[in-house]
Amino acid sequence: MAMLKRFLAITLAVAGGFLTAQYAARQLGAPSWWPDRERDRNVRIFRDVLQTVKENYVEAPKANYDDLTRTALKGMLGQLDPHSEFLTREEFAETEEELSNEFNGVGIQVEQRDGHIIVISPIAGTPAERAGIRRGDQLIKVDGKPLENPTLERTVRLIRGKPGSEVTLTMLRTAQNKEMDFKIKRERILLRSVRNANLRNDGLGYLQITQFSEHTGEEFAGTLEEMEKKGLTALVIDLRNNPGGLVDAAMEVCSEFFDKDELVVYTQGRTPESRQNYNADGKHPKRTYPIAILVNGGTASAAEIVSGAMKDTKRAVIVGERTFGKGSVQSVIDLQNGEGLRLTTARYYTPSGITIHEKGIAPQVEVEINADDEAKLRLQQSRVDLAAPTEFADRFGFKPVEDVQLAAAEEVLTGVLAARPVKK
């Protein structure tokens, strides 16, 4: 029996290989060994080529069976899509650390599109964010060496390193057609995903979820409970630049608002029977206050699952810009010799059957922010200690900018509250 571990291939945190993902183990039946003429014919071709190269290639050390076979397997899986890959023993072992909420690195989440490595988002509070890397930046060099035929996994390995060591990332900022070098010191990054919670005097609350990791569910539930005790009447959930993470964590967040056994999201593979439903556990008090969710092009994967589910079921109004559109499922299959496969096997769908992958979630209230103002807003969010505008301007050289997306969300919620009948 091969061990299958299913997860959401969201993005890779170049920060340390944090693979934004769900990892639920289950048993798979062994592949069928009934005769398959097409398969057997191609296996014979591969065997003949392998033997011919081994016996005749001019440099014998390069033509050993192990290296030739693994190179061929990497090529075979790599041509399917950016997320399918053959995993060596070392790479397979690394997948466990990649799902931790602690890792070594710089803190960026990336995606491969059209042969390029694109930043989905720097992770909040990490060296990459502090250095000024932005979503949409294209990684073109690592330590001065151009990326040639890059893959997500190979890029991650180039950027990983011990805390305290440095790496230089060269980014192409496409909006300005400008190359920029970022010399960044790696850190051991501890992810706290629920941040900047606050409650206004009128009961309108705000909190930011920066990614979906192991402790997001309990952090979110605890923060929500505290705000409710203080008189929460409406809530803004900020998922902007949230690159995703564990699907289990996304389910825990949604379960705070969904009824028991209600469908939150489902996956669908090649065959009808491959459908898998993800239902809420319903372990929460009844919540009826209005909710707005902030999204943008850096909102991806697990964050899109939350946005899509809350929008589909009319539990929240989505405000901002269309999300990234990352919703494919990978299976990590143990080959029993310490090696493995990462293989795309399904797509994620919202409760009403809308596919997330390459489409994203469209906001009901569309409000755009330009790249410069977005970068300033991110800095403002990370330096809430500098409350006075003059102090902020003195430190960073610009006055705080208005968060027009947050203002729009607050306006929507204020309107909803005003339209509700007054309780007698």
Contacts in CASP RR format, 6 or more apart in sequence:
PFRMAT RR
TARGET T0000
AUTHOR 0000-0000-0000
METHOD contacts of the structure
MODEL  1
MAMLKRFLAITLAVAGGFLTAQYAARQLGAPSWWPDRERDRNVRIFRDVL
QTVKENYVEAPKANYDDLTRTALKGMLGQLDPHSEFLTREEFAETEEELS
NEFNGVGIQVEQRDGHIIVISPIAGTPAERAGIRRGDQLIKVDGKPLENP
TLERTVRLIRGKPGSEVTLTMLRTAQNKEMDFKIKRERILLRSVRNANLR
NDGLGYLQITQFSEHTGEEFAGTLEEMEKKGLTALVIDLRNNPGGLVDAA
MEVCSEFFDKDELVVYTQGRTPESRQNYNADGKHPKRTYPIAILVNGGTA
SAAEIVSGAMKDTKRAVIVGERTFGKGSVQSVIDLQNGEGLRLTTARYYT
PSGITIHEKGIAPQVEVEINADDEAKLRLQQSRVDLAAPTEFADRFGFKP
VEDVQLAAAEEVLTGVLAARPVKK
1 27 0 8 1.000
1 28 0 8 1.000
1 29 0 8 1.000
1 30 0 8 1.000
2 27 0 8 1.000
2 28 0 8 1.000
2 29 0 8 1.000
2 30 0 8 1.000
2 333 0 8 1.000
2 334 0 8 1.000
2 335 0 8 1.000
2 336 0 8 1.000
3 25 0 8 1.000
3 27 0 8 1.000
3 28 0 8 1.000
3 333 0 8 1.000
3 334 0 8 1.000
4 25 0 8 1.000
4 26 0 8 1.000
4 27 0 8 1.000
4 28 0 8 1.000
4 331 0 8 1.000
4 332 0 8 1.000
4 333 0 8 1.000
4 334 0 8 1.000
5 23 0 8 1.000
5 24 0 8 1.000
5 25 0 8 1.000
5 95 0 8 1.000
5 331 0 8 1.000
5 332 0 8 1.000
5 333 0 8 1.000
5 334 0 8 1.000
6 22 0 8 1.000
6 23 0 8 1.000
6 24 0 8 1.000
6 26 0 8 1.000
6 329 0 8 1.000
6 330 0 8 1.000
6 331 0 8 1.000
6 332 0 8 1.000
6 345 0 8 1.000
7 19 0 8 1.000
7 21 0 8 1.000
7 22 0 8 1.000
7 23 0 8 1.000
7 24 0 8 1.000
7 99 0 8 1.000
7 247 0 8 1.000
7 329 0 8 1.000
7 330 0 8 1.000
7 331 0 8 1.000
7 332 0 8 1.000
8 20 0 8 1.000
8 21 0 8 1.000
8 22 0 8 1.000
8 244 0 8 1.000
8 245 0 8 1.000
8 246 0 8 1.000
8 247 0 8 1.000
8 301 0 8 1.000
8 302 0 8 1.000
8 305 0 8 1.000
8 327 0 8 1.000
8 328 0 8 1.000
8 329 0 8 1.000
8 330 0 8 1.000
8 348 0 8 1.000
9 19 0 8 1.000
9 20 0 8 1.000
9 21 0 8 1.000
9 83 0 8 1.000
9 301 0 8 1.000
9 326 0 8 1.000
9 327 0 8 1.000
9 328 0 8 1.000
9 329 0 8 1.000
9 330 0 8 1.000
9 342 0 8 1.000
9 344 0 8 1.000
10 19 0 8 1.000
10 20 0 8 1.000
10 21 0 8 1.000
10 109 0 8 1.000
10 243 0 8 1.000
10 244 0 8 1.000
10 245 0 8 1.000
10 300 0 8 1.000
10 301 0 8 1.000
10 302 0 8 1.000
10 326 0 8 1.000
10 327 0 8 1.000
11 19 0 8 1.000
11 20 0 8 1.000
11 109 0 8 1.000
11 110 0 8 1.000
11 111 0 8 1.000
11 120 0 8 1.000
11 243 0 8 1.000
11 244 0 8 1.000
11 300 0 8 1.000
11 301 0 8 1.000
11 326 0 8 1.000
12 18 0 8 1.000
12 19 0 8 1.000
12 20 0 8 1.000
12 98 0 8 1.000
12 109 0 8 1.000
12 110 0 8 1.000
12 152 0 8 1.000
12 153 0 8 1.000
12 155 0 8 1.000
12 156 0 8 1.000
13 19 0 8 1.000
13 20 0 8 1.000
13 98 0 8 1.000
13 103 0 8 1.000
13 107 0 8 1.000
13 108 0 8 1.000
13 109 0 8 1.000
13 123 0 8 1.000
13 156 0 8 1.000
13 243 0 8 1.000
14 105 0 8 1.000
14 106 0 8 1.000
14 107 0 8 1.000
14 108 0 8 1.000
14 109 0 8 1.000
14 110 0 8 1.000
14 128 0 8 1.000
14 139 0 8 1.000
14 155 0 8 1.000
14 156 0 8 1.000
14 159 0 8 1.000
14 160 0 8 1.000
15 103 0 8 1.000
15 104 0 8 1.000
15 105 0 8 1.000
15 106 0 8 1.000
15 107 0 8 1.000
15 108 0 8 1.000
15 109 0 8 1.000
15 123 0 8 1.000
15 126 0 8 1.000
15 128 0 8 1.000
15 189 0 8 1.000
16 98 0 8 1.000
16 103 0 8 1.000
16 104 0 8 1.000
16 105 0 8 1.000
16 106 0 8 1.000
16 107 0 8 1.000
16 156 0 8 1.000
16 159 0 8 1.000
16 160 0 8 1.000
16 161 0 8 1.000
16 189 0 8 1.000
17 94 0 8 1.000
17 97 0 8 1.000
17 98 0 8 1.000
17 103 0 8 1.000
17 105 0 8 1.000
17 156 0 8 1.000
17 160 0 8 1.000
18 98 0 8 1.000
18 99 0 8 1.000
18 100 0 8 1.000
18 103 0 8 1.000
18 107 0 8 1.000
18 109 0 8 1.000
18 123 0 8 1.000
18 191 0 8 1.000
18 245 0 8 1.000
19 95 0 8 1.000
19 98 0 8 1.000
19 99 0 8 1.000
20 109 0 8 1.000
20 211 0 8 1.000
20 212 0 8 1.000
20 243 0 8 1.000
20 244 0 8 1.000
20 245 0 8 1.000
20 246 0 8 1.000
20 300 0 8 1.000
20 301 0 8 1.000
20 302 0 8 1.000
21 98 0 8 1.000
21 99 0 8 1.000
21 245 0 8 1.000
21 246 0 8 1.000
21 247 0 8 1.000
21 330 0 8 1.000
22 245 0 8 1.000
22 246 0 8 1.000
22 247 0 8 1.000
22 248 0 8 1.000
22 302 0 8 1.000
23 99 0 8 1.000
23 246 0 8 1.000
23 332 0 8 1.000
24 248 0 8 1.000
28 333 0 8 1.000
46 72 0 8 1.000
50 65 0 8 1.000
50 68 0 8 1.000
50 69 0 8 1.000
50 72 0 8 1.000
53 63 0 8 1.000
53 68 0 8 1.000
54 63 0 8 1.000
54 64 0 8 1.000
54 65 0 8 1.000
54 68 0 8 1.000
57 63 0 8 1.000
70 86 0 8 1.000
70 88 0 8 1.000
73 86 0 8 1.000
74 85 0 8 1.000
74 86 0 8 1.000
75 86 0 8 1.000
76 86 0 8 1.000
77 84 0 8 1.000
77 85 0 8 1.000
77 86 0 8 1.000
77 341 0 8 1.000
77 342 0 8 1.000
77 343 0 8 1.000
78 84 0 8 1.000
78 85 0 8 1.000
78 86 0 8 1.000
78 151 0 8 1.000
80 343 0 8 1.000
80 344 0 8 1.000
81 328 0 8 1.000
81 344 0 8 1.000
82 111 0 8 1.000
82 112 0 8 1.000
82 113 0 8 1.000
82 115 0 8 1.000
82 151 0 8 1.000
82 152 0 8 1.000
83 152 0 8 1.000
83 328 0 8 1.000
83 330 0 8 1.000
83 342 0 8 1.000
83 344 0 8 1.000
84 330 0 8 1.000
84 341 0 8 1.000
84 342 0 8 1.000
84 343 0 8 1.000
84 344 0 8 1.000
85 91 0 8 1.000
85 151 0 8 1.000
85 153 0 8 1.000
85 341 0 8 1.000
85 342 0 8 1.000
86 339 0 8 1.000
86 340 0 8 1.000
86 341 0 8 1.000
86 342 0 8 1.000
87 95 0 8 1.000
87 332 0 8 1.000
87 339 0 8 1.000
87 340 0 8 1.000
87 341 0 8 1.000
87 342 0 8 1.000
88 339 0 8 1.000
89 337 0 8 1.000
89 338 0 8 1.000
89 339 0 8 1.000
91 153 0 8 1.000
92 332 0 8 1.000
92 334 0 8 1.000
92 338 0 8 1.000
92 339 0 8 1.000
92 340 0 8 1.000
93 338 0 8 1.000
95 332 0 8 1.000
97 103 0 8 1.000
99 214 0 8 1.000
99 246 0 8 1.000
100 214 0 8 1.000
101 190 0 8 1.000
101 191 0 8 1.000
101 193 0 8 1.000
101 213 0 8 1.000
101 214 0 8 1.000
101 215 0 8 1.000
102 188 0 8 1.000
102 189 0 8 1.000
102 190 0 8 1.000
102 191 0 8 1.000
103 188 0 8 1.000
103 189 0 8 1.000
104 160 0 8 1.000
104 161 0 8 1.000
104 162 0 8 1.000
104 163 0 8 1.000
104 186 0 8 1.000
104 187 0 8 1.000
104 188 0 8 1.000
104 189 0 8 1.000
105 126 0 8 1.000
105 127 0 8 1.000
105 159 0 8 1.000
105 160 0 8 1.000
105 161 0 8 1.000
105 163 0 8 1.000
105 186 0 8 1.000
105 187 0 8 1.000
105 188 0 8 1.000
105 189 0 8 1.000
106 126 0 8 1.000
106 127 0 8 1.000
106 128 0 8 1.000
106 131 0 8 1.000
106 159 0 8 1.000
106 167 0 8 1.000
106 169 0 8 1.000
106 184 0 8 1.000
106 186 0 8 1.000
106 187 0 8 1.000
107 122 0 8 1.000
107 123 0 8 1.000
107 126 0 8 1.000
107 127 0 8 1.000
107 128 0 8 1.000
107 129 0 8 1.000
107 189 0 8 1.000
108 119 0 8 1.000
108 121 0 8 1.000
108 122 0 8 1.000
108 123 0 8 1.000
108 126 0 8 1.000
108 128 0 8 1.000
108 133 0 8 1.000
109 119 0 8 1.000
109 120 0 8 1.000
109 121 0 8 1.000
109 122 0 8 1.000
109 123 0 8 1.000
109 211 0 8 1.000
109 243 0 8 1.000
109 244 0 8 1.000
109 300 0 8 1.000
110 117 0 8 1.000
110 118 0 8 1.000
110 119 0 8 1.000
110 120 0 8 1.000
110 139 0 8 1.000
110 152 0 8 1.000
110 155 0 8 1.000
111 117 0 8 1.000
111 118 0 8 1.000
111 120 0 8 1.000
111 152 0 8 1.000
111 300 0 8 1.000
111 324 0 8 1.000
111 326 0 8 1.000
112 118 0 8 1.000
112 150 0 8 1.000
112 151 0 8 1.000
112 152 0 8 1.000
115 150 0 8 1.000
116 138 0 8 1.000
116 150 0 8 1.000
117 138 0 8 1.000
117 139 0 8 1.000
117 147 0 8 1.000
117 150 0 8 1.000
117 152 0 8 1.000
117 155 0 8 1.000
118 136 0 8 1.000
118 137 0 8 1.000
118 138 0 8 1.000
118 139 0 8 1.000
119 133 0 8 1.000
119 134 0 8 1.000
119 135 0 8 1.000
119 136 0 8 1.000
119 137 0 8 1.000
119 138 0 8 1.000
119 139 0 8 1.000
119 171 0 8 1.000
120 135 0 8 1.000
120 136 0 8 1.000
120 243 0 8 1.000
120 298 0 8 1.000
120 300 0 8 1.000
120 324 0 8 1.000
120 326 0 8 1.000
121 135 0 8 1.000
121 241 0 8 1.000
121 242 0 8 1.000
121 243 0 8 1.000
121 298 0 8 1.000
121 300 0 8 1.000
122 128 0 8 1.000
122 129 0 8 1.000
122 132 0 8 1.000
122 133 0 8 1.000
122 134 0 8 1.000
122 135 0 8 1.000
122 241 0 8 1.000
122 378 0 8 1.000
123 129 0 8 1.000
123 189 0 8 1.000
123 191 0 8 1.000
123 210 0 8 1.000
123 211 0 8 1.000
123 243 0 8 1.000
124 195 0 8 1.000
124 208 0 8 1.000
124 210 0 8 1.000
124 211 0 8 1.000
124 241 0 8 1.000
124 378 0 8 1.000
124 381 0 8 1.000
124 382 0 8 1.000
125 210 0 8 1.000
125 382 0 8 1.000
126 187 0 8 1.000
126 189 0 8 1.000
127 184 0 8 1.000
127 185 0 8 1.000
127 186 0 8 1.000
127 187 0 8 1.000
128 182 0 8 1.000
128 184 0 8 1.000
129 378 0 8 1.000
129 382 0 8 1.000
130 382 0 8 1.000
131 182 0 8 1.000
131 183 0 8 1.000
131 184 0 8 1.000
132 182 0 8 1.000
132 375 0 8 1.000
133 169 0 8 1.000
133 171 0 8 1.000
133 182 0 8 1.000
134 173 0 8 1.000
134 371 0 8 1.000
134 374 0 8 1.000
134 375 0 8 1.000
135 241 0 8 1.000
135 296 0 8 1.000
135 297 0 8 1.000
135 298 0 8 1.000
135 374 0 8 1.000
136 174 0 8 1.000
137 171 0 8 1.000
137 172 0 8 1.000
137 173 0 8 1.000
137 174 0 8 1.000
137 180 0 8 1.000
138 171 0 8 1.000
138 172 0 8 1.000
138 173 0 8 1.000
138 174 0 8 1.000
139 147 0 8 1.000
139 150 0 8 1.000
139 155 0 8 1.000
139 169 0 8 1.000
139 170 0 8 1.000
139 171 0 8 1.000
140 146 0 8 1.000
140 147 0 8 1.000
140 170 0 8 1.000
140 171 0 8 1.000
140 172 0 8 1.000
140 179 0 8 1.000
141 147 0 8 1.000
141 168 0 8 1.000
141 169 0 8 1.000
141 170 0 8 1.000
142 155 0 8 1.000
142 158 0 8 1.000
142 159 0 8 1.000
142 167 0 8 1.000
142 168 0 8 1.000
142 169 0 8 1.000
142 170 0 8 1.000
143 158 0 8 1.000
143 167 0 8 1.000
143 168 0 8 1.000
144 168 0 8 1.000
144 170 0 8 1.000
147 155 0 8 1.000
147 158 0 8 1.000
159 167 0 8 1.000
159 169 0 8 1.000
160 186 0 8 1.000
161 167 0 8 1.000
161 186 0 8 1.000
162 186 0 8 1.000
163 186 0 8 1.000
163 187 0 8 1.000
163 188 0 8 1.000
164 185 0 8 1.000
164 186 0 8 1.000
164 187 0 8 1.000
165 185 0 8 1.000
165 186 0 8 1.000
166 183 0 8 1.000
166 184 0 8 1.000
166 185 0 8 1.000
166 186 0 8 1.000
167 183 0 8 1.000
167 184 0 8 1.000
167 186 0 8 1.000
168 181 0 8 1.000
168 182 0 8 1.000
168 183 0 8 1.000
168 184 0 8 1.000
169 181 0 8 1.000
169 182 0 8 1.000
169 184 0 8 1.000
170 179 0 8 1.000
170 180 0 8 1.000
170 181 0 8 1.000
170 182 0 8 1.000
171 179 0 8 1.000
171 180 0 8 1.000
171 181 0 8 1.000
171 182 0 8 1.000
172 178 0 8 1.000
172 179 0 8 1.000
172 180 0 8 1.000
173 179 0 8 1.000
173 180 0 8 1.000
175 371 0 8 1.000
191 210 0 8 1.000
191 211 0 8 1.000
191 213 0 8 1.000
192 210 0 8 1.000
192 215 0 8 1.000
192 219 0 8 1.000
193 209 0 8 1.000
193 210 0 8 1.000
193 211 0 8 1.000
193 212 0 8 1.000
193 213 0 8 1.000
193 215 0 8 1.000
193 216 0 8 1.000
193 219 0 8 1.000
193 220 0 8 1.000
193 249 0 8 1.000
194 207 0 8 1.000
194 208 0 8 1.000
194 209 0 8 1.000
194 210 0 8 1.000
194 216 0 8 1.000
194 219 0 8 1.000
194 220 0 8 1.000
194 223 0 8 1.000
195 207 0 8 1.000
195 208 0 8 1.000
195 209 0 8 1.000
195 210 0 8 1.000
195 381 0 8 1.000
196 206 0 8 1.000
196 207 0 8 1.000
196 208 0 8 1.000
196 238 0 8 1.000
196 381 0 8 1.000
196 384 0 8 1.000
197 205 0 8 1.000
197 206 0 8 1.000
197 207 0 8 1.000
197 208 0 8 1.000
197 223 0 8 1.000
197 226 0 8 1.000
197 227 0 8 1.000
198 205 0 8 1.000
198 206 0 8 1.000
198 207 0 8 1.000
199 205 0 8 1.000
199 206 0 8 1.000
199 227 0 8 1.000
199 230 0 8 1.000
199 231 0 8 1.000
199 232 0 8 1.000
200 206 0 8 1.000
202 233 0 8 1.000
203 230 0 8 1.000
203 231 0 8 1.000
203 232 0 8 1.000
203 233 0 8 1.000
203 234 0 8 1.000
204 233 0 8 1.000
204 234 0 8 1.000
204 235 0 8 1.000
204 236 0 8 1.000
204 410 0 8 1.000
204 413 0 8 1.000
204 414 0 8 1.000
205 227 0 8 1.000
205 232 0 8 1.000
205 234 0 8 1.000
205 235 0 8 1.000
205 236 0 8 1.000
206 235 0 8 1.000
206 236 0 8 1.000
206 238 0 8 1.000
206 406 0 8 1.000
207 220 0 8 1.000
207 223 0 8 1.000
207 224 0 8 1.000
207 227 0 8 1.000
207 235 0 8 1.000
207 236 0 8 1.000
207 237 0 8 1.000
207 238 0 8 1.000
208 238 0 8 1.000
208 381 0 8 1.000
209 216 0 8 1.000
209 220 0 8 1.000
209 237 0 8 1.000
209 238 0 8 1.000
209 239 0 8 1.000
209 242 0 8 1.000
209 253 0 8 1.000
209 303 0 8 1.000
210 241 0 8 1.000
210 242 0 8 1.000
211 242 0 8 1.000
211 243 0 8 1.000
211 244 0 8 1.000
211 245 0 8 1.000
212 242 0 8 1.000
212 244 0 8 1.000
212 245 0 8 1.000
212 246 0 8 1.000
212 247 0 8 1.000
212 249 0 8 1.000
212 250 0 8 1.000
212 253 0 8 1.000
212 302 0 8 1.000
212 303 0 8 1.000
213 245 0 8 1.000
213 246 0 8 1.000
213 249 0 8 1.000
214 246 0 8 1.000
214 249 0 8 1.000
216 246 0 8 1.000
216 249 0 8 1.000
216 252 0 8 1.000
216 253 0 8 1.000
217 249 0 8 1.000
217 252 0 8 1.000
217 253 0 8 1.000
218 252 0 8 1.000
220 252 0 8 1.000
220 253 0 8 1.000
220 256 0 8 1.000
221 252 0 8 1.000
221 256 0 8 1.000
221 284 0 8 1.000
224 232 0 8 1.000
224 235 0 8 1.000
224 256 0 8 1.000
227 235 0 8 1.000
232 289 0 8 1.000
233 289 0 8 1.000
233 417 0 8 1.000
234 289 0 8 1.000
234 290 0 8 1.000
234 291 0 8 1.000
234 292 0 8 1.000
234 413 0 8 1.000
234 414 0 8 1.000
234 416 0 8 1.000
234 417 0 8 1.000
235 289 0 8 1.000
235 290 0 8 1.000
235 291 0 8 1.000
235 292 0 8 1.000
235 413 0 8 1.000
236 291 0 8 1.000
236 292 0 8 1.000
236 293 0 8 1.000
236 294 0 8 1.000
236 406 0 8 1.000
236 409 0 8 1.000
236 410 0 8 1.000
236 413 0 8 1.000
237 291 0 8 1.000
237 292 0 8 1.000
237 293 0 8 1.000
237 294 0 8 1.000
237 306 0 8 1.000
237 316 0 8 1.000
238 293 0 8 1.000
238 294 0 8 1.000
238 406 0 8 1.000
239 293 0 8 1.000
239 294 0 8 1.000
239 295 0 8 1.000
239 299 0 8 1.000
239 303 0 8 1.000
239 306 0 8 1.000
239 307 0 8 1.000
240 294 0 8 1.000
240 295 0 8 1.000
240 296 0 8 1.000
240 297 0 8 1.000
240 298 0 8 1.000
240 299 0 8 1.000
240 320 0 8 1.000
240 405 0 8 1.000
241 296 0 8 1.000
241 297 0 8 1.000
241 298 0 8 1.000
241 299 0 8 1.000
241 378 0 8 1.000
242 298 0 8 1.000
242 299 0 8 1.000
242 300 0 8 1.000
242 302 0 8 1.000
242 303 0 8 1.000
243 298 0 8 1.000
243 300 0 8 1.000
243 301 0 8 1.000
243 303 0 8 1.000
243 324 0 8 1.000
244 250 0 8 1.000
244 300 0 8 1.000
244 301 0 8 1.000
244 302 0 8 1.000
244 303 0 8 1.000
244 304 0 8 1.000
245 301 0 8 1.000
245 302 0 8 1.000
246 302 0 8 1.000
247 265 0 8 1.000
247 278 0 8 1.000
247 302 0 8 1.000
247 305 0 8 1.000
249 302 0 8 1.000
250 264 0 8 1.000
250 265 0 8 1.000
250 302 0 8 1.000
250 303 0 8 1.000
250 305 0 8 1.000
250 306 0 8 1.000
251 264 0 8 1.000
251 265 0 8 1.000
251 278 0 8 1.000
251 280 0 8 1.000
253 306 0 8 1.000
254 264 0 8 1.000
254 280 0 8 1.000
254 305 0 8 1.000
254 306 0 8 1.000
254 309 0 8 1.000
254 310 0 8 1.000
255 264 0 8 1.000
255 280 0 8 1.000
255 281 0 8 1.000
255 282 0 8 1.000
255 283 0 8 1.000
255 284 0 8 1.000
256 284 0 8 1.000
256 287 0 8 1.000
257 284 0 8 1.000
257 287 0 8 1.000
257 291 0 8 1.000
257 310 0 8 1.000
257 315 0 8 1.000
258 264 0 8 1.000
258 280 0 8 1.000
258 282 0 8 1.000
258 309 0 8 1.000
258 313 0 8 1.000
258 315 0 8 1.000
259 280 0 8 1.000
259 282 0 8 1.000
260 280 0 8 1.000
260 281 0 8 1.000
260 282 0 8 1.000
260 283 0 8 1.000
261 279 0 8 1.000
261 280 0 8 1.000
261 282 0 8 1.000
262 279 0 8 1.000
262 280 0 8 1.000
262 282 0 8 1.000
262 313 0 8 1.000
263 277 0 8 1.000
263 278 0 8 1.000
263 279 0 8 1.000
263 351 0 8 1.000
264 278 0 8 1.000
264 279 0 8 1.000
264 280 0 8 1.000
264 305 0 8 1.000
264 309 0 8 1.000
264 351 0 8 1.000
265 278 0 8 1.000
265 305 0 8 1.000
265 309 0 8 1.000
265 348 0 8 1.000
265 349 0 8 1.000
265 350 0 8 1.000
265 351 0 8 1.000
266 275 0 8 1.000
266 276 0 8 1.000
266 277 0 8 1.000
266 278 0 8 1.000
266 348 0 8 1.000
266 349 0 8 1.000
266 351 0 8 1.000
266 353 0 8 1.000
267 274 0 8 1.000
267 275 0 8 1.000
267 276 0 8 1.000
267 278 0 8 1.000
267 329 0 8 1.000
267 346 0 8 1.000
267 347 0 8 1.000
267 348 0 8 1.000
267 349 0 8 1.000
268 274 0 8 1.000
268 275 0 8 1.000
268 346 0 8 1.000
268 347 0 8 1.000
268 349 0 8 1.000
269 275 0 8 1.000
269 329 0 8 1.000
269 345 0 8 1.000
269 346 0 8 1.000
269 347 0 8 1.000
270 345 0 8 1.000
274 345 0 8 1.000
274 346 0 8 1.000
276 346 0 8 1.000
290 317 0 8 1.000
290 412 0 8 1.000
290 413 0 8 1.000
290 416 0 8 1.000
290 417 0 8 1.000
291 310 0 8 1.000
291 315 0 8 1.000
291 316 0 8 1.000
291 317 0 8 1.000
291 413 0 8 1.000
292 316 0 8 1.000
292 317 0 8 1.000
292 318 0 8 1.000
292 319 0 8 1.000
292 409 0 8 1.000
292 410 0 8 1.000
292 412 0 8 1.000
292 413 0 8 1.000
293 306 0 8 1.000
293 307 0 8 1.000
293 310 0 8 1.000
293 311 0 8 1.000
293 316 0 8 1.000
293 317 0 8 1.000
293 318 0 8 1.000
293 319 0 8 1.000
293 409 0 8 1.000
294 319 0 8 1.000
294 320 0 8 1.000
294 405 0 8 1.000
294 406 0 8 1.000
294 409 0 8 1.000
295 303 0 8 1.000
295 307 0 8 1.000
295 318 0 8 1.000
295 319 0 8 1.000
295 320 0 8 1.000
295 321 0 8 1.000
295 322 0 8 1.000
295 323 0 8 1.000
295 361 0 8 1.000
295 363 0 8 1.000
296 320 0 8 1.000
296 321 0 8 1.000
296 323 0 8 1.000
296 369 0 8 1.000
296 374 0 8 1.000
296 405 0 8 1.000
297 321 0 8 1.000
297 322 0 8 1.000
297 323 0 8 1.000
297 324 0 8 1.000
298 323 0 8 1.000
298 324 0 8 1.000
299 307 0 8 1.000
299 323 0 8 1.000
299 324 0 8 1.000
299 361 0 8 1.000
300 323 0 8 1.000
300 324 0 8 1.000
300 325 0 8 1.000
300 326 0 8 1.000
301 324 0 8 1.000
301 325 0 8 1.000
301 326 0 8 1.000
301 327 0 8 1.000
301 356 0 8 1.000
303 323 0 8 1.000
304 323 0 8 1.000
304 324 0 8 1.000
304 325 0 8 1.000
304 326 0 8 1.000
304 327 0 8 1.000
304 348 0 8 1.000
304 356 0 8 1.000
304 360 0 8 1.000
304 361 0 8 1.000
305 348 0 8 1.000
305 350 0 8 1.000
305 356 0 8 1.000
307 316 0 8 1.000
307 318 0 8 1.000
307 323 0 8 1.000
307 361 0 8 1.000
308 318 0 8 1.000
308 350 0 8 1.000
308 354 0 8 1.000
308 356 0 8 1.000
308 361 0 8 1.000
309 315 0 8 1.000
309 350 0 8 1.000
309 351 0 8 1.000
310 316 0 8 1.000
310 318 0 8 1.000
311 317 0 8 1.000
311 318 0 8 1.000
311 350 0 8 1.000
311 361 0 8 1.000
311 364 0 8 1.000
312 350 0 8 1.000
312 351 0 8 1.000
312 352 0 8 1.000
312 354 0 8 1.000
313 351 0 8 1.000
317 364 0 8 1.000
317 365 0 8 1.000
317 409 0 8 1.000
317 412 0 8 1.000
317 413 0 8 1.000
317 416 0 8 1.000
318 361 0 8 1.000
318 362 0 8 1.000
318 363 0 8 1.000
318 364 0 8 1.000
318 365 0 8 1.000
319 363 0 8 1.000
319 364 0 8 1.000
319 365 0 8 1.000
319 367 0 8 1.000
319 405 0 8 1.000
319 408 0 8 1.000
319 409 0 8 1.000
319 412 0 8 1.000
320 363 0 8 1.000
320 365 0 8 1.000
320 366 0 8 1.000
320 367 0 8 1.000
320 368 0 8 1.000
320 405 0 8 1.000
320 408 0 8 1.000
321 363 0 8 1.000
321 366 0 8 1.000
321 367 0 8 1.000
321 368 0 8 1.000
321 369 0 8 1.000
322 360 0 8 1.000
322 361 0 8 1.000
322 362 0 8 1.000
322 363 0 8 1.000
323 356 0 8 1.000
323 360 0 8 1.000
323 361 0 8 1.000
324 360 0 8 1.000
325 356 0 8 1.000
325 357 0 8 1.000
325 358 0 8 1.000
325 359 0 8 1.000
325 360 0 8 1.000
325 361 0 8 1.000
326 356 0 8 1.000
326 357 0 8 1.000
327 347 0 8 1.000
327 348 0 8 1.000
327 355 0 8 1.000
327 356 0 8 1.000
327 357 0 8 1.000
328 344 0 8 1.000
328 346 0 8 1.000
328 347 0 8 1.000
328 348 0 8 1.000
328 357 0 8 1.000
329 344 0 8 1.000
329 345 0 8 1.000
329 346 0 8 1.000
329 347 0 8 1.000
329 348 0 8 1.000
330 342 0 8 1.000
330 343 0 8 1.000
330 344 0 8 1.000
330 345 0 8 1.000
331 341 0 8 1.000
331 342 0 8 1.000
331 343 0 8 1.000
331 345 0 8 1.000
332 340 0 8 1.000
332 341 0 8 1.000
332 342 0 8 1.000
333 340 0 8 1.000
333 341 0 8 1.000
333 342 0 8 1.000
333 343 0 8 1.000
334 340 0 8 1.000
335 341 0 8 1.000
347 355 0 8 1.000
347 356 0 8 1.000
347 357 0 8 1.000
348 355 0 8 1.000
348 356 0 8 1.000
348 357 0 8 1.000
349 355 0 8 1.000
349 356 0 8 1.000
350 356 0 8 1.000
350 361 0 8 1.000
365 408 0 8 1.000
365 409 0 8 1.000
365 412 0 8 1.000
367 404 0 8 1.000
367 405 0 8 1.000
367 408 0 8 1.000
369 377 0 8 1.000
369 403 0 8 1.000
369 404 0 8 1.000
369 405 0 8 1.000
373 401 0 8 1.000
376 398 0 8 1.000
376 400 0 8 1.000
376 401 0 8 1.000
377 401 0 8 1.000
377 403 0 8 1.000
379 396 0 8 1.000
380 392 0 8 1.000
380 400 0 8 1.000
380 401 0 8 1.000
380 403 0 8 1.000
383 392 0 8 1.000
383 395 0 8 1.000
383 396 0 8 1.000
386 392 0 8 1.000
386 395 0 8 1.000
389 399 0 8 1.000
389 400 0 8 1.000
392 398 0 8 1.000
392 399 0 8 1.000
392 400 0 8 1.000
393 399 0 8 1.000
393 400 0 8 1.000
END
